[in-house]
Amino acid sequence: MRESYCGFVYFWLDTKAKYGEKRRYIGSHMGSVNDGYVGSGKKFIKAYEKRPDDFKRRILEFVYVYDDKALKKREQFWFDKRKDCVWGYEYYNISIIAGGGNIVNNSGREMTWANKLRQNTKGFSFSANRNRKISDSRAKVTWKLIDANTDRVVAIFKKMNRWCNEHPELGLDYRTLYKTAHSKNNPNYRRQHKGYRAEKII
């Protein structure tokens, strides 16, 4: 390891979790391995704070360029090496998109969902009440996002509109994605949306 590294990609193992259930976590950090940074995922941090001695960290790769995009690109590389995993179940990560966890603003505070929604929908006009109704009606449903070409589970989440807004890089519209979960006999059914489809988890 050269001492001039700027960031790193890391891997946490939960040694006490039940076999196959949320046992791992992958992330990246621009900084030193000794600066006290642990991670950003809500579920991961919650488990770590309760029993930190049960977690073991391994550094997957050091990054020697002070560039956040380069760091996220290397993090994505390690996500892609684990394509067959079920994210949100075998891993604490809820997404296989690098940087897809909780967002923290410059003041160090986590951004609220409302702020993230405003940030990701600039230039668009929509009815807040209508969106709230749709969100509330589906809040209790757990979804899985599936690659329509490989049938690989990409992510597991509860609120489809929130998840789509938090991952604008995929360009998914939650109303259209929702139609891929309809019965094929439904006139609104769509086979896929931009290479993905959604399914309810019973």
Beta strands, then each sheet from edge to edge (+ up, - down):
strand 1: 7-14
strand 2: 24-30
strand 3: 55-63
strand 4: 143-147
strand 5: 153-157
strand 6: 196-200
sheet 1: 2+ 1- 3+
sheet 2: 5+ 4- 6+
end
